[in-house]
Amino acid sequence: MRKWRHRELNLPEVTQQDAVCPAPIPSPGLSAQAGLQRIRGAIYCQVCPGAPAWPRSPWHEEMGLLLLVLPLLVLPPLLPGAYGLPFYNGFYYANSANDQNAGNGHGKDLLNGVKLVVETPEETLFTYQGASVILPCRYRYEPALVSPRRVRIKWWKLSENGAPEKDVLVAIGLRHRTFGDYQGRVHLRQDKEHDVSLEIQDLRLEDYGRYRCEVIDGLEDESGLVELELRGVVFPYQSPQGRYQLNFHEGQQVCAEQGAVVASFEQLFRAWEEGLDWCNAGWLQDATVQYPIMLPRQPCGGPGLAPGVRSYGPRHRRLHRYDVFCFATALKGQVYYLEHPEKLTLTGAREACQEDGATIAKVGQLFAAWRFQGLDRCDAGWLADGSARYPVIHPHPNCGPPEPGVRSFGFPDPQSRLYGVYCYRQR
């Protein structure tokens, strides 16, 4: 059996002074590096001056480091502005703890009991491609403030139909920054106090949608919504190769080639309300496949179904093939039928428009001219995609069906068939 040896140690005598004079502890205000140096250096937890030091051991060092670092881990959640980190709300700026002299100098407590209100119109704004439009947005305080405040403004376009959000503009005072395709086309009005309306110039087809105006005052922010719609017309488009030949990406491409974009469900539904009746299914902007029916009939879902927009639901963007519904807006230029002494091939039609200081019209432009400019002509003419069509507003004998619309002869042989031509001249 192992025997334990007993050895006496000569320990220092504990005095009353030792009991009432505690050892100094590193301050929580020390940085982690400074605290580590004090623990691992020559300074130890020592009792009153003149008293011997505690025995040195790694355990004491680790416990001292733990006591030092623990407050650093706990304090930041309790003190969010203690280290001057920026507050993020769409873009970075100093928080109110570091911005107390902004505005009228009341600091972060100014908005206690004061409400920030942002006002935007409830009705949808309608305009057309190539125009300029103002998206109204104003803000105010309740109750009103006597001195002006330095606020931050942010405009962005909301995500819809799978498209990502788009930053449009951010501004602080007179400084501003624009983003992406909006650069050089947008600016804040700021004509009147608290007016932060956004002006968009040279509107494009993809500019329609919902925009949010956000006003940020310190840690307070409010926003309003503005909906922008372009006046336009929905039309079905079929490939020259025949019915149901386009996947979703090809549908996007052919619409763009015809001066249009793929229509949204809202645009197709509005067109159905206005009388659009089409029995072929086509892609929409959200990659669903649908078609509008005014007169139920056997080939279009059967006579027992009520009128409406029929849906096949979402389809695979690459594998599935259908027609496509395109959306074209009102024009700044003019579409016209070129009076020419003889009928033309497709190549001759292109050259004739160029000689007249114009270009051969696209399908979307012809539909827009029929819808918004009252183009009414019973003569078939070539278009840029190689199709031959003509617009009718007031149906009459020898001009096709008794309903208004754009009639189509499909895609005739471009070299042997002779037609007139529709040209487009930019104003």
Backbone torsions as a table, in degrees:
resi	resn	phi	psi	omega
1	MET	NA	136.0	-178.6
2	ARG	-77.5	134.3	179.2
3	LYS	-100.5	136.6	177.8
4	TRP	-87.6	137.0	177.0
5	ARG	-94.3	144.5	178.9
6	HIS	-109.4	125.4	179.7
7	ARG	-128.0	134.5	179.3
8	GLU	-84.7	139.3	176.4
9	LEU	-113.3	141.1	176.9
10	ASN	-90.9	91.1	-179.9
11	LEU	-90.4	148.6	178.3
12	PRO	-66.1	148.5	-179.7
13	GLU	-76.8	132.0	178.1
14	VAL	-81.6	125.4	-179.5
15	THR	-105.1	172.5	177.3
16	GLN	-64.4	-33.1	179.7
17	GLN	-62.7	-38.9	179.2
18	ASP	-62.3	-34.7	-175.8
19	ALA	-74.7	-29.7	-174.4
20	VAL	-103.0	-7.4	-178.2
21	CYS	-115.2	90.7	-175.8
22	PRO	-69.5	158.7	179.5
23	ALA	-75.2	148.5	177.3
24	PRO	-69.2	140.0	179.5
25	ILE	-112.1	138.4	179.4
26	PRO	-54.7	138.2	-176.7
27	SER	-71.9	140.5	175.3
28	PRO	-61.3	-20.0	-180.0
29	GLY	-73.1	-13.1	178.7
30	LEU	-67.6	147.5	172.7
31	SER	-70.1	161.9	-179.2
32	ALA	-62.0	-38.0	-178.9
33	GLN	-67.6	-42.8	178.9
34	ALA	-65.5	-39.7	179.3
35	GLY	-64.3	-39.6	179.3
36	LEU	-64.5	-39.9	178.6
37	GLN	-64.9	-38.1	-178.5
38	ARG	-69.3	-35.9	-178.5
39	ILE	-73.0	-43.1	-175.3
40	ARG	-90.5	-1.5	179.7
41	GLY	-94.0	-146.1	-172.5
42	ALA	-88.9	-5.5	-176.5
43	ILE	-100.4	123.3	-178.8
44	TYR	-121.3	171.4	178.1
45	CYS	-70.1	98.8	-173.8
46	GLN	-113.3	142.7	178.9
47	VAL	-78.0	-157.9	-171.5
48	CYS	-56.5	155.6	178.2
49	PRO	-52.2	134.1	179.5
50	GLY	93.2	-16.1	-179.8
51	ALA	-85.4	152.3	-179.0
52	PRO	-69.8	153.7	-179.4
53	ALA	-76.5	155.9	174.7
54	TRP	-67.6	153.2	179.1
55	PRO	-59.9	138.6	-177.9
56	ARG	-83.5	128.7	178.0
57	SER	-153.2	154.3	177.6
58	PRO	-59.2	-32.4	-179.8
59	TRP	-59.7	-41.9	178.6
60	HIS	-63.7	-39.9	-179.2
61	GLU	-63.1	-45.2	-177.3
62	GLU	-65.7	-40.9	179.1
63	MET	-65.7	-38.3	178.0
64	GLY	-64.9	-39.9	178.5
65	LEU	-65.3	-39.0	177.9
66	LEU	-62.7	-43.5	178.5
67	LEU	-64.9	-30.2	-179.5
68	LEU	-75.8	-43.2	-173.6
69	VAL	-79.9	-30.6	-176.5
70	LEU	-54.7	-46.1	177.9
71	PRO	-62.3	-31.3	-179.9
72	LEU	-67.7	-30.2	178.2
73	LEU	-78.4	-27.5	-175.0
74	VAL	-89.4	-33.8	-171.7
75	LEU	-67.3	-40.9	-175.4
76	PRO	-56.5	-43.0	177.3
77	PRO	-63.2	-27.5	-179.1
78	LEU	-82.7	-26.5	-177.3
79	LEU	-124.8	82.4	-172.1
80	PRO	-63.6	-25.5	-178.0
81	GLY	-104.4	12.4	-171.6
82	ALA	-67.8	-28.6	-176.2
83	TYR	-109.0	10.5	174.0
84	GLY	71.9	23.9	179.1
85	LEU	-68.7	146.2	179.2
86	PRO	-71.6	154.4	175.4
87	PHE	-98.5	129.7	-176.2
88	TYR	-102.3	124.6	176.5
89	ASN	-145.2	64.9	-176.5
90	GLY	93.9	-37.7	171.7
91	PHE	-155.1	159.4	-172.7
92	TYR	-82.5	145.2	169.7
93	TYR	-160.6	159.8	-178.2
94	ALA	-65.7	143.6	-179.1
95	ASN	-76.9	175.3	-171.6
96	SER	-65.7	-23.0	179.3
97	ALA	-65.9	-26.3	179.1
98	ASN	-105.9	8.1	-174.8
99	ASP	-131.7	36.4	-173.6
100	GLN	-73.0	-15.7	-179.3
101	ASN	-98.2	4.3	177.6
102	ALA	-70.8	156.4	178.3
103	GLY	64.6	-130.3	-177.3
104	ASN	-93.1	9.9	171.9
105	GLY	85.8	9.5	179.8
106	HIS	-80.3	-13.0	174.9
107	GLY	76.2	-161.0	-169.7
108	LYS	-72.5	-15.2	-177.5
109	ASP	-89.7	2.4	-173.9
110	LEU	-61.7	-41.0	-172.4
111	LEU	-86.5	7.1	173.2
112	ASN	-62.9	115.6	-179.1
113	GLY	84.3	-1.5	178.8
114	VAL	-112.5	133.1	-177.0
115	LYS	-103.8	131.7	175.2
116	LEU	-91.4	126.0	-175.8
117	VAL	-122.8	131.0	177.1
118	VAL	-114.2	130.9	-175.7
119	GLU	-117.8	126.1	174.2
120	THR	-133.7	158.1	-177.5
121	PRO	-71.0	145.3	177.8
122	GLU	-81.9	-30.7	-176.5
123	GLU	-79.4	152.6	177.9
124	THR	-73.7	139.5	176.4
125	LEU	-91.8	133.3	179.4
126	PHE	-115.8	136.5	176.7
127	THR	-152.4	-165.9	-177.1
128	TYR	-137.4	165.0	-176.9
129	GLN	-61.7	136.6	178.5
130	GLY	87.9	-10.6	-178.8
131	ALA	-84.7	177.3	171.9
132	SER	-111.6	145.1	-178.1
133	VAL	-142.4	149.1	177.3
134	ILE	-111.4	123.8	174.7
135	LEU	-92.8	105.3	-173.3
136	PRO	-68.1	139.5	174.3
137	CYS	-158.9	124.4	177.3
138	ARG	-132.3	155.3	175.9
139	TYR	-133.1	160.0	178.7
140	ARG	-155.5	170.3	178.4
141	TYR	-116.2	143.2	174.8
142	GLU	-124.5	116.0	-7.1
143	PRO	-69.5	165.2	-176.1
144	ALA	-65.4	147.8	177.4
145	LEU	-98.3	147.0	-179.1
146	VAL	-79.2	-45.5	-176.4
147	SER	-94.7	147.1	179.8
148	PRO	-70.0	153.5	178.4
149	ARG	-114.3	148.7	176.3
150	ARG	-91.5	107.7	-175.4
151	VAL	-112.2	166.6	177.3
152	ARG	-116.4	139.1	-175.6
153	ILE	-119.5	138.2	174.6
154	LYS	-137.2	129.7	173.1
155	TRP	-115.3	135.1	171.9
156	TRP	-148.6	158.6	-179.8
157	LYS	-97.0	128.7	-174.5
158	LEU	-73.9	155.7	177.8
159	SER	-75.9	137.0	173.3
160	GLU	-157.8	149.4	-179.7
161	ASN	56.0	35.0	176.6
162	GLY	86.2	-9.9	179.1
163	ALA	-78.0	143.8	-178.9
164	PRO	-73.8	161.3	172.3
165	GLU	-62.9	150.1	178.9
166	LYS	-126.8	123.0	171.4
167	ASP	-70.3	136.5	-178.5
168	VAL	-108.6	-54.7	-175.4
169	LEU	-157.8	142.3	168.5
170	VAL	-128.3	147.0	-176.7
171	ALA	-148.6	143.7	171.4
172	ILE	-133.0	110.7	-175.7
173	GLY	63.7	-128.1	179.4
174	LEU	-88.1	-8.1	179.3
175	ARG	-87.3	139.3	179.0
176	HIS	-150.0	163.8	177.6
177	ARG	-143.0	135.1	177.7
178	THR	-111.8	163.8	-170.7
179	PHE	-131.5	150.5	168.5
180	GLY	53.7	-135.3	-177.5
181	ASP	-69.7	-9.3	-179.2
182	TYR	-86.6	-9.5	-178.3
183	GLN	-61.2	130.9	-179.7
184	GLY	81.5	-4.1	-177.8
185	ARG	-118.2	-8.3	-176.4
186	VAL	-128.6	150.3	171.4
187	HIS	-161.0	160.3	177.0
188	LEU	-82.2	140.7	178.6
189	ARG	-70.2	-61.9	177.6
190	GLN	52.0	34.1	178.4
191	ASP	-72.4	-32.0	-178.4
192	LYS	-124.0	163.9	179.4
193	GLU	-60.8	134.4	178.5
194	HIS	68.7	13.9	176.6
195	ASP	-96.3	116.6	179.9
196	VAL	-125.6	37.7	179.8
197	SER	-65.4	148.6	-178.3
198	LEU	-106.1	128.1	175.2
199	GLU	-103.8	127.1	176.1
200	ILE	-112.7	126.6	-179.2
201	GLN	-106.3	158.3	176.7
202	ASP	49.8	59.3	-175.5
203	LEU	-57.6	140.2	178.9
204	ARG	-111.5	164.4	-177.9
205	LEU	-58.7	-37.0	-176.6
206	GLU	-81.1	1.1	-178.3
207	ASP	-79.5	-15.6	-177.1
208	TYR	-70.3	152.7	-179.6
209	GLY	143.1	-160.9	-177.2
210	ARG	-108.1	132.3	-179.0
211	TYR	-117.9	142.0	178.6
212	ARG	-112.9	132.2	176.2
213	CYS	-106.5	118.1	-178.0
214	GLU	-117.1	131.3	176.6
215	VAL	-112.3	127.0	-174.8
216	ILE	-120.8	122.3	176.5
217	ASP	-123.2	100.5	-176.1
218	GLY	62.6	-121.0	177.9
219	LEU	-96.0	2.9	177.4
220	GLU	-97.2	137.3	174.7
221	ASP	-149.2	143.7	175.4
222	GLU	-137.5	157.8	-177.3
223	SER	-146.4	163.3	176.5
224	GLY	-139.0	162.2	-174.3
225	LEU	-114.0	138.0	175.2
226	VAL	-126.5	127.2	179.9
227	GLU	-104.7	127.4	-177.1
228	LEU	-115.8	126.5	176.3
229	GLU	-122.8	141.1	174.4
230	LEU	-94.5	135.6	175.7
231	ARG	-68.5	124.9	-175.5
232	GLY	-158.6	-173.6	-177.5
233	VAL	-136.3	138.9	176.4
234	VAL	-95.1	134.7	176.5
235	PHE	-140.5	143.6	177.2
236	PRO	-79.0	145.9	178.9
237	TYR	-132.8	136.1	-178.6
238	GLN	-121.0	144.3	179.9
239	SER	-64.9	149.9	172.9
240	PRO	-58.2	-22.7	179.1
241	GLN	-79.5	-7.5	176.7
242	GLY	122.5	-169.3	-174.7
243	ARG	-73.1	140.2	173.8
244	TYR	56.2	58.8	180.0
245	GLN	-118.2	2.6	-171.7
246	LEU	-114.8	128.5	165.7
247	ASN	-82.3	-179.6	-172.8
248	PHE	-62.5	-44.6	-177.3
249	HIS	-67.1	-36.7	175.8
250	GLU	-68.6	-33.4	174.8
251	GLY	-62.5	-42.9	176.0
252	GLN	-58.9	-41.7	-176.6
253	GLN	-67.0	-45.4	-177.2
254	VAL	-69.0	-34.5	176.2
255	CYS	-62.9	-44.5	179.0
256	ALA	-62.0	-38.4	179.3
257	GLU	-65.6	-24.1	-179.9
258	GLN	-99.9	20.1	177.1
259	GLY	71.0	34.1	-175.6
260	ALA	-143.3	-178.8	172.9
261	VAL	-130.6	164.4	175.5
262	VAL	-64.8	133.0	-175.8
263	ALA	-72.4	150.6	173.2
264	SER	-87.5	166.9	177.5
265	PHE	-61.7	-40.7	-179.5
266	GLU	-60.4	-39.3	179.7
267	GLN	-69.4	-40.1	177.6
268	LEU	-66.6	-40.2	179.8
269	PHE	-64.0	-40.7	178.1
270	ARG	-64.9	-38.3	178.4
271	ALA	-66.1	-37.8	176.3
272	TRP	-63.2	-41.8	177.8
273	GLU	-60.7	-29.3	180.0
274	GLU	-88.0	0.4	172.9
275	GLY	116.3	4.6	-179.1
276	LEU	-67.7	126.3	-179.7
277	ASP	-131.6	115.4	-175.7
278	TRP	-148.3	127.8	-171.1
279	CYS	-92.4	-4.2	178.4
280	ASN	-96.3	134.0	-179.0
281	ALA	-77.4	145.0	-178.3
282	GLY	-143.9	157.0	178.3
283	TRP	-65.6	146.8	168.8
284	LEU	-119.4	173.3	-172.8
285	GLN	-60.6	-30.0	-179.3
286	ASP	-89.3	14.0	178.5
287	ALA	67.9	19.9	167.3
288	THR	-90.2	163.4	179.8
289	VAL	-121.2	122.8	-174.2
290	GLN	-145.2	170.3	175.1
291	TYR	-156.1	145.8	-175.9
292	PRO	-96.6	133.8	-179.7
293	ILE	-127.7	122.2	173.3
294	MET	-95.9	-37.3	-178.1
295	LEU	-116.9	98.8	179.9
296	PRO	-59.2	137.8	-178.6
297	ARG	-153.5	169.4	-170.5
298	GLN	-58.9	-48.0	-177.0
299	PRO	-72.7	-5.9	-172.5
300	CYS	-120.0	49.0	178.2
301	GLY	96.8	-5.8	177.9
302	GLY	96.7	151.8	-178.6
303	PRO	-72.4	-12.4	-177.8
304	GLY	-80.3	-14.8	179.9
305	LEU	-84.9	145.4	179.3
306	ALA	-72.8	156.3	174.5
307	PRO	-59.4	152.7	179.0
308	GLY	160.1	-171.7	176.6
309	VAL	-97.8	111.0	-178.4
310	ARG	-83.2	145.3	-174.7
311	SER	-129.6	136.1	169.6
312	TYR	-93.2	-4.2	-178.3
313	GLY	79.6	-171.5	179.3
314	PRO	-66.2	144.0	177.2
315	ARG	-130.1	160.0	-179.4
316	HIS	-65.5	127.3	-172.7
317	ARG	-65.5	-25.3	-176.0
318	ARG	-106.6	-36.2	-172.1
319	LEU	-86.1	-38.8	-175.7
320	HIS	-84.5	149.5	-175.2
321	ARG	-132.4	132.4	179.1
322	TYR	-146.9	-171.2	166.6
323	ASP	-83.0	-169.1	-179.6
324	VAL	-144.6	146.3	172.8
325	PHE	-100.7	123.2	-179.1
326	CYS	-105.7	160.2	179.8
327	PHE	-130.3	121.2	178.3
328	ALA	-118.9	142.9	-177.2
329	THR	-98.3	170.6	175.5
330	ALA	-58.9	152.6	-170.2
331	LEU	-103.5	151.6	168.6
332	LYS	-86.2	-27.3	-179.9
333	GLY	-94.1	-163.6	-175.4
334	GLN	-130.0	135.0	171.6
335	VAL	-101.9	134.8	-179.0
336	TYR	-147.0	155.2	175.4
337	TYR	-86.7	123.9	-176.0
338	LEU	-79.7	120.3	176.1
339	GLU	-76.0	114.9	-176.1
340	HIS	-132.3	144.4	-175.7
341	PRO	-65.8	-17.2	-178.8
342	GLU	-143.9	160.9	176.4
343	LYS	-74.6	159.1	-168.2
344	LEU	-130.4	153.4	164.9
345	THR	-78.0	174.3	179.8
346	LEU	-62.3	-43.2	178.9
347	THR	-63.6	-44.3	178.5
348	GLY	-63.8	-33.3	178.8
349	ALA	-66.0	-42.7	177.6
350	ARG	-59.9	-45.3	-178.0
351	GLU	-66.1	-37.0	-179.6
352	ALA	-64.8	-41.0	177.1
353	CYS	-64.3	-40.9	179.3
354	GLN	-63.7	-39.8	178.0
355	GLU	-65.5	-24.6	179.1
356	ASP	-91.7	10.0	179.0
357	GLY	75.6	27.8	-177.6
358	ALA	-137.8	-173.4	174.0
359	THR	-126.8	157.5	177.6
360	ILE	-65.8	136.2	-172.5
361	ALA	-72.4	152.0	174.5
362	LYS	-93.2	164.6	-178.4
363	VAL	-61.0	-44.6	179.7
364	GLY	-61.6	-36.4	178.9
365	GLN	-67.9	-38.8	178.4
366	LEU	-65.7	-43.0	177.4
367	PHE	-62.2	-42.3	179.9
368	ALA	-64.9	-40.0	178.4
369	ALA	-66.0	-39.3	175.6
370	TRP	-63.4	-41.6	-174.6
371	ARG	-78.0	-38.9	-170.4
372	PHE	-114.6	-19.0	-178.8
373	GLN	-110.7	1.2	176.0
374	GLY	70.5	28.0	-179.3
375	LEU	-67.8	121.3	-175.3
376	ASP	-136.2	108.7	-175.2
377	ARG	-148.0	134.5	-177.1
378	CYS	-96.2	16.2	-178.9
379	ASP	-107.6	126.5	177.7
380	ALA	-72.9	141.2	-179.0
381	GLY	-143.7	153.1	177.5
382	TRP	-67.1	148.1	171.7
383	LEU	-124.2	171.2	-171.4
384	ALA	-62.1	-29.0	-177.2
385	ASP	-84.3	1.6	-179.5
386	GLY	90.4	7.4	175.9
387	SER	-93.8	162.7	176.3
388	ALA	-120.8	124.7	-175.4
389	ARG	-144.5	169.3	173.5
390	TYR	-153.8	145.2	-176.5
391	PRO	-97.6	137.5	179.7
392	VAL	-131.0	121.8	175.4
393	ILE	-100.1	-41.9	180.0
394	HIS	-113.4	95.1	-177.8
395	PRO	-59.1	142.3	176.0
396	HIS	-150.8	168.0	-175.4
397	PRO	-54.9	146.7	178.4
398	ASN	69.6	16.3	177.9
399	CYS	-125.2	30.9	174.3
400	GLY	90.4	-157.8	-176.1
401	PRO	-60.7	163.7	-176.7
402	PRO	-79.9	5.8	178.9
403	GLU	-104.8	149.2	174.2
404	PRO	-65.1	154.6	177.8
405	GLY	160.9	-178.7	175.2
406	VAL	-103.8	112.8	-178.8
407	ARG	-81.6	151.5	-177.9
408	SER	-131.2	138.4	171.2
409	PHE	-100.5	12.9	-178.4
410	GLY	74.8	-142.9	-177.1
411	PHE	-120.3	86.3	-178.1
412	PRO	-68.3	166.8	175.3
413	ASP	-61.0	121.0	-172.8
414	PRO	-68.9	-16.1	-176.4
415	GLN	-103.0	-30.5	-174.6
416	SER	-99.8	-26.6	-178.5
417	ARG	-89.9	141.3	-175.2
418	LEU	-118.5	129.2	178.3
419	TYR	-141.4	176.3	169.0
420	GLY	-79.6	-161.2	-179.0
421	VAL	-150.1	143.7	172.6
422	TYR	-104.1	126.3	-177.0
423	CYS	-109.6	160.5	177.3
424	TYR	-128.9	127.1	178.3
425	ARG	-117.9	125.1	179.3
426	GLN	-74.2	137.1	179.1
427	ARG	-87.0	NA	NA
